[in-house]
Amino acid sequence: MESHEGFGVSVGSMPKAAFSYHGEDDDQIATVLSSDVKPRILLMGLRRSGKSSIQKVVFHKMSPNETLFLESTAKIFKDDVSNNSFINFQIWDIPGQVDFLDTNFDLDMIFGGTGALIFVVDAQDEYIDALTCLHQTVSKAYRVNPQIRFEIFIHKVDGLSDDHKIETQRDISQRANEELHEAGLTDLHLSFYLTSIYDHSIFEAFSKVVQKLIPQLSTLENLLSSYVQNSMVEKAFLFDVVSKIYIATDGSAVDMQSYELCCEMIDVMIDMTCIYGDDESECACEQDSTCIIRLNNSSILYLREITRFLVLVCILRDEAFTKRGIIDYNILCLQKAIHSVFDVRTKLNKPNGVLPVEGMNSIGHLANSTNA
């Protein structure tokens, strides 16, 4: 089906099973990430702080209202988040009642292979006990593995006013850092996020966590910045379709409203594909997915499939879209360069994030729409 101006979607280009087309290059990207860069993320915090709800909403598409009926986690739950997704890692949901002072727990096994530790603090509850547990947890984890990135989700803030949110984050941040300073752990850095499963804040926070675990992040950001500069695009996101986590974006600041619009666009495209897509069509799996939505403020949301796992979502002005040919040509150059980023490690045995010659040439071919 041809894409139409106003709202366009190549129906059938993303089958329900994988929301993607199948290609050797994309499988190779998945292989590289699953074999070499598959870190473990720990979800920790006190009981009923919302750890399991976060996992279910972000990676299993559970409705936030359905999480009210989840039972409390009784044992360590390991979830492999790699099926039909660009993101390849394991999430371990650690029960709040786990006592790390117990000699039965192998701390080297738990923290040794961990890339990030997310500690969830319930902002609607008294958090003094949670901060005590946070200090004990990060102290032990840091001594076992100093390379762990510590991320603090100040969760369930949907019921708080804006002023209360800011004050709660300031108080928790100050108390946590003071305890670390008193313990002599001055090199241990904590990152804080205000989150809720009832809006897109939890997806944005998880995006920031995952980005820190991608060695090729700086290269991807440079590619997107080059694309934005040469295509008169205001903002560009590289999304993992399945989880709606954005893998990278250009160098400009992320506006929450723009991010939410992009997430909702992906939802619309997936819903349309699930309704009208033809899973039995072989040719449909080889087409590039495209979606165009015109907003009432003279802006356009433009989505293009990059790999079987990734889509590029751009925000641009109506007048800039008149040069769609140049924009699409630059997307093809970007697509080739992104493939090269992940292909280089297997073919040329070079460090992460180093573009091969052909990848650099792809970016050099970007057309400048301002001169066209």
C-alpha positions as CSV (number, residue, x, y, z in Angstrom):
1,M,0.0,0.0,0.0
2,E,1.3,3.4,-0.9
3,S,1.8,6.0,1.9
4,H,-0.6,8.9,1.8
5,E,0.1,12.5,2.8
6,G,-1.5,13.5,6.1
7,F,-1.3,10.0,7.6
8,G,0.6,7.4,5.8
9,V,1.6,3.9,6.8
10,S,3.0,1.1,4.6
11,V,0.5,-1.4,5.9
12,G,1.9,-4.9,6.1
13,S,5.5,-3.8,6.2
14,M,5.7,-4.7,9.9
15,P,4.2,-8.1,10.7
16,K,2.7,-8.5,14.2
17,A,5.2,-11.2,15.2
18,A,8.3,-9.0,14.8
19,F,7.1,-5.6,13.6
20,S,10.0,-5.8,11.1
21,Y,11.5,-7.0,7.9
22,H,14.1,-9.7,7.9
23,G,17.6,-9.2,6.6
24,E,21.1,-10.6,7.1
25,D,22.5,-7.3,8.3
26,D,19.9,-6.9,11.0
27,D,20.4,-10.4,12.2
28,Q,24.1,-9.7,12.4
29,I,23.5,-6.6,14.5
30,A,21.4,-8.6,16.9
31,T,24.1,-11.3,17.0
32,V,26.8,-8.8,17.8
33,L,24.7,-7.2,20.6
34,S,23.5,-10.5,22.1
35,S,27.0,-12.1,22.1
36,D,29.2,-9.2,23.1
37,V,27.0,-6.5,24.7
38,K,24.3,-8.2,26.7
39,P,24.5,-6.7,30.2
40,R,22.4,-7.5,33.2
41,I,20.2,-4.9,34.8
42,L,19.0,-5.4,38.4
43,L,15.7,-4.0,39.6
44,M,15.9,-3.5,43.3
45,G,14.0,-1.8,46.1
46,L,11.7,-2.4,49.0
47,R,8.6,-4.6,48.7
48,R,5.7,-3.0,46.8
49,S,7.8,-0.2,45.5
50,G,6.7,-0.9,41.9
51,K,9.7,-3.0,40.5
52,S,7.6,-5.7,38.8
53,S,5.1,-3.2,37.5
54,I,7.9,-1.2,35.8
55,Q,9.1,-4.4,34.1
56,K,5.7,-5.5,33.0
57,V,4.7,-2.1,31.6
58,V,7.9,-1.3,29.7
59,F,8.9,-4.8,28.3
60,H,5.6,-6.8,28.3
61,K,3.1,-4.1,27.4
62,M,0.9,-4.6,30.4
63,S,-1.6,-1.9,31.0
64,P,-0.7,0.2,34.1
65,N,-4.1,-0.5,35.6
66,E,-3.5,-4.3,35.3
67,T,-0.4,-4.0,37.5
68,L,-2.6,-3.4,40.5
69,F,-3.3,-7.1,40.5
70,L,0.3,-8.3,40.4
71,E,1.4,-10.3,43.4
72,S,4.6,-9.4,45.3
73,T,7.7,-11.0,43.9
74,A,8.8,-13.9,46.2
75,K,12.1,-14.9,44.5
76,I,14.6,-13.6,42.0
77,F,12.9,-13.4,38.6
78,K,15.1,-13.3,35.5
79,D,13.7,-11.9,32.3
80,D,15.6,-12.1,29.0
81,V,14.7,-9.0,27.1
82,S,16.1,-9.9,23.7
83,N,13.3,-11.4,21.6
84,N,12.3,-9.3,18.6
85,S,14.1,-6.4,20.0
86,F,17.2,-4.4,19.3
87,I,17.9,-4.3,23.1
88,N,19.6,-7.4,24.4
89,F,20.0,-7.8,28.1
90,Q,18.6,-9.6,31.1
91,I,16.5,-7.9,33.8
92,W,16.7,-9.5,37.3
93,D,13.7,-8.5,39.5
94,I,15.2,-8.8,43.0
95,P,12.6,-9.2,45.8
96,G,12.6,-6.5,48.4
97,Q,12.9,-9.0,51.2
98,V,16.3,-10.3,50.0
99,D,18.9,-9.9,52.8
100,F,22.3,-9.4,51.2
101,L,24.0,-10.0,54.6
102,D,22.9,-13.6,54.3
103,T,25.9,-15.8,53.5
104,N,23.8,-17.9,51.2
105,F,23.8,-15.2,48.5
106,D,26.8,-15.0,46.2
107,L,27.3,-11.3,45.7
108,D,30.0,-11.8,43.1
109,M,27.5,-13.8,41.0
110,I,24.7,-11.2,41.4
111,F,26.7,-8.0,41.0
112,G,29.7,-9.3,39.0
113,G,28.1,-9.3,35.6
114,T,25.8,-6.4,36.2
115,G,25.8,-3.3,33.9
116,A,23.3,-1.2,35.8
117,L,21.5,-1.4,39.1
118,I,18.1,0.4,39.2
119,F,16.9,1.1,42.8
120,V,13.2,2.0,43.0
121,V,12.0,4.3,45.7
122,D,8.3,4.7,46.4
123,A,7.8,8.5,46.5
124,Q,4.3,8.2,48.0
125,D,5.6,6.3,51.0
126,E,8.0,7.1,53.8
127,Y,11.4,6.6,52.2
128,I,13.8,6.6,55.2
129,D,13.9,2.8,55.2
130,A,14.3,2.8,51.4
131,L,17.3,5.1,51.6
132,T,18.9,2.9,54.3
133,C,18.4,-0.1,52.0
134,L,19.7,1.9,49.1
135,H,22.9,2.8,50.9
136,Q,23.6,-0.8,51.9
137,T,22.8,-2.2,48.4
138,V,25.0,0.3,46.4
139,S,27.8,0.0,48.9
140,K,28.0,-3.7,48.6
141,A,27.5,-3.7,44.8
142,Y,30.2,-1.0,44.3
143,R,32.8,-3.0,46.3
144,V,32.1,-6.1,44.2
145,N,31.9,-4.3,40.8
146,P,32.9,-0.6,40.6
147,Q,31.8,-0.5,37.0
148,I,28.1,-0.7,37.8
149,R,26.0,2.3,36.9
150,F,23.6,3.2,39.8
151,E,20.2,4.6,38.7
152,I,17.6,5.7,41.2
153,F,13.9,5.7,40.1
154,I,11.9,8.0,42.4
155,H,8.7,6.2,41.5
156,K,4.9,6.7,41.7
157,V,5.2,10.5,41.3
158,D,2.0,10.7,39.3
159,G,0.1,11.5,42.6
160,L,2.4,14.4,43.5
161,S,2.3,18.0,42.6
162,D,5.1,19.5,40.5
163,D,6.6,21.3,43.5
164,H,6.3,18.1,45.7
165,K,8.1,16.1,43.0
166,I,11.0,18.5,42.9
167,E,11.3,18.7,46.6
168,T,11.1,14.9,47.0
169,Q,13.9,14.4,44.4
170,R,16.1,17.1,46.1
171,D,15.6,15.5,49.5
172,I,16.3,11.9,48.4
173,S,19.3,13.0,46.3
174,Q,20.8,15.0,49.2
175,R,20.2,12.3,51.8
176,A,21.6,9.5,49.6
177,N,24.7,11.4,48.6
178,E,25.4,12.5,52.1
179,E,25.4,8.9,53.3
180,L,27.8,7.9,50.6
181,H,30.1,10.8,51.4
182,E,30.2,9.8,55.1
183,A,31.0,6.2,54.1
184,G,33.9,7.5,52.0
185,L,32.4,6.4,48.7
186,T,33.0,9.7,47.0
187,D,33.6,8.1,43.6
188,L,30.2,6.4,43.5
189,H,27.8,8.3,41.3
190,L,24.0,8.1,41.6
191,S,21.6,9.2,38.8
192,F,18.0,10.2,39.8
193,Y,14.8,10.0,37.7
194,L,11.2,10.9,38.5
195,T,9.1,8.1,37.1
196,S,5.5,6.8,36.8
197,I,4.0,3.9,34.8
198,Y,1.0,6.1,34.0
199,D,2.9,8.4,31.6
200,H,6.0,8.2,29.4
201,S,8.5,9.1,32.2
202,I,9.3,5.5,32.9
203,F,10.1,4.9,29.2
204,E,12.4,8.0,29.1
205,A,14.2,7.0,32.3
206,F,14.7,3.4,31.0
207,S,16.0,4.9,27.8
208,K,18.7,6.9,29.6
209,V,19.7,3.7,31.5
210,V,20.0,1.6,28.4
211,Q,21.9,4.3,26.5
212,K,24.6,4.2,29.1
213,L,25.1,0.5,28.3
214,I,25.5,0.9,24.6
215,P,29.2,1.3,23.6
216,Q,28.2,2.8,20.3
217,L,26.1,5.5,21.8
218,S,28.4,8.5,21.0
219,T,28.7,7.3,17.4
220,L,25.0,7.0,17.0
221,E,24.4,10.4,18.4
222,N,26.9,11.9,16.0
223,L,25.2,10.2,13.1
224,L,21.8,11.6,14.1
225,S,23.2,15.1,14.7
226,S,24.7,15.0,11.2
227,Y,21.4,13.8,9.7
228,V,19.4,16.5,11.5
229,Q,21.8,19.3,10.5
230,N,21.7,18.3,6.8
231,S,18.0,17.6,6.5
232,M,16.4,20.6,8.2
233,V,14.9,18.2,10.8
234,E,14.2,19.7,14.3
235,K,14.6,16.5,16.3
236,A,15.4,12.8,15.5
237,F,15.0,9.7,17.7
238,L,16.2,6.2,17.1
239,F,13.6,3.9,18.7
240,D,13.5,0.3,19.6
241,V,10.1,-0.6,18.3
242,V,9.1,-3.3,20.8
243,S,9.9,-1.4,24.0
244,K,9.6,2.2,22.8
245,I,12.9,2.9,24.4
246,Y,14.9,5.4,22.4
247,I,18.4,4.1,21.7
248,A,19.9,7.5,20.7
249,T,18.9,11.0,19.7
250,D,20.7,14.0,18.2
251,G,22.6,16.5,20.3
252,S,19.7,18.9,21.0
253,A,17.8,18.7,24.3
254,V,15.0,16.2,24.6
255,D,11.5,17.7,25.1
256,M,9.2,15.4,27.0
257,Q,6.2,16.4,24.8
258,S,8.1,15.6,21.6
259,Y,9.2,12.3,23.0
260,E,5.6,11.4,24.0
261,L,4.3,12.3,20.5
262,C,6.9,10.0,19.0
263,C,5.9,7.1,21.3
264,E,2.3,7.6,20.4
265,M,3.1,7.6,16.7
266,I,4.8,4.2,17.1
267,D,1.7,2.9,19.0
268,V,-0.5,4.1,16.1
269,M,1.7,2.5,13.5
270,I,1.8,-0.8,15.3
271,D,-2.0,-0.8,15.9
272,M,-2.7,-0.1,12.2
273,T,-0.3,-2.8,11.2
274,C,-1.8,-5.4,13.5
275,I,-5.3,-4.6,12.1
276,Y,-4.5,-4.3,8.4
277,G,-1.2,-6.1,8.0
278,D,-0.9,-9.3,6.0
279,D,1.4,-11.8,7.8
280,E,1.2,-14.2,4.9
281,S,2.6,-11.7,2.3
282,E,6.3,-12.5,1.7
283,C,6.8,-9.2,-0.2
284,A,5.4,-7.2,2.6
285,C,8.2,-8.3,4.9
286,E,10.7,-6.7,2.5
287,Q,9.1,-3.3,2.4
288,D,10.3,-0.3,4.4
289,S,7.8,0.9,6.9
290,T,6.8,4.5,6.6
291,C,4.4,6.7,8.6
292,I,3.6,10.4,8.3
293,I,1.4,12.4,10.7
294,R,0.7,16.1,10.2
295,L,0.1,18.0,13.4
296,N,-2.1,21.1,13.7
297,N,0.9,23.3,14.5
298,S,2.5,22.9,11.0
299,S,4.8,20.2,12.2
300,I,5.2,16.7,10.8
301,L,6.1,13.4,12.5
302,Y,7.9,11.2,10.0
303,L,8.8,7.6,10.8
304,R,11.1,5.4,8.7
305,E,12.2,1.8,9.4
306,I,16.0,1.6,9.8
307,T,16.5,-2.1,10.7
308,R,14.2,-4.9,11.8
309,F,14.5,-3.6,15.3
310,L,14.9,0.2,14.9
311,V,12.8,3.0,13.5
312,L,13.8,6.6,13.0
313,V,11.2,9.2,14.1
314,C,11.8,12.8,13.0
315,I,10.0,16.0,13.9
316,L,10.2,18.7,11.2
317,R,8.4,21.7,9.9
318,D,5.9,21.5,7.1
319,E,8.1,23.6,4.7
320,A,11.1,21.4,5.3
321,F,9.1,18.3,4.2
322,T,8.8,19.8,0.7
323,K,12.3,18.4,0.2
324,R,11.4,14.9,1.1
325,G,13.6,13.4,-1.6
326,I,16.7,14.8,0.1
327,I,15.4,13.7,3.5
328,D,14.8,10.2,2.3
329,Y,18.2,10.0,0.6
330,N,19.9,11.1,3.9
331,I,17.9,8.4,5.7
332,L,19.4,5.8,3.4
333,C,22.9,7.1,4.1
334,L,22.1,7.1,7.9
335,Q,20.8,3.5,7.6
336,K,23.9,2.3,5.9
337,A,26.1,4.1,8.5
338,I,24.2,2.5,11.4
339,H,24.6,-0.9,9.9
340,S,28.3,-0.2,9.6
341,V,28.6,0.8,13.3
342,F,27.6,-2.7,14.4
343,D,29.1,-4.5,11.4
344,V,32.6,-3.2,12.0
345,R,33.3,-5.3,15.1
346,T,32.6,-8.6,13.3
347,K,34.2,-7.8,10.0
348,L,37.1,-5.5,10.8
349,N,37.6,-6.4,14.5
350,K,37.7,-2.7,15.5
351,P,36.6,-1.2,18.8
352,N,32.9,-0.3,19.5
353,G,31.7,2.8,17.9
354,V,34.4,3.1,15.3
355,L,33.0,3.5,11.8
356,P,34.7,1.6,9.0
357,V,35.6,3.5,5.8
358,E,32.4,2.7,4.1
359,G,30.4,4.0,7.1
360,M,32.2,7.3,7.1
361,N,31.7,7.6,3.4
362,S,27.9,7.1,3.9
363,I,27.8,10.1,6.2
364,G,30.0,12.1,3.8
365,H,27.3,11.6,1.2
366,L,24.6,13.3,3.2
367,A,22.9,15.9,1.1
368,N,22.4,19.4,2.5
369,S,18.7,20.4,2.1
370,T,19.5,24.0,2.6
371,N,21.6,24.1,-0.5
372,A,19.2,22.0,-2.6
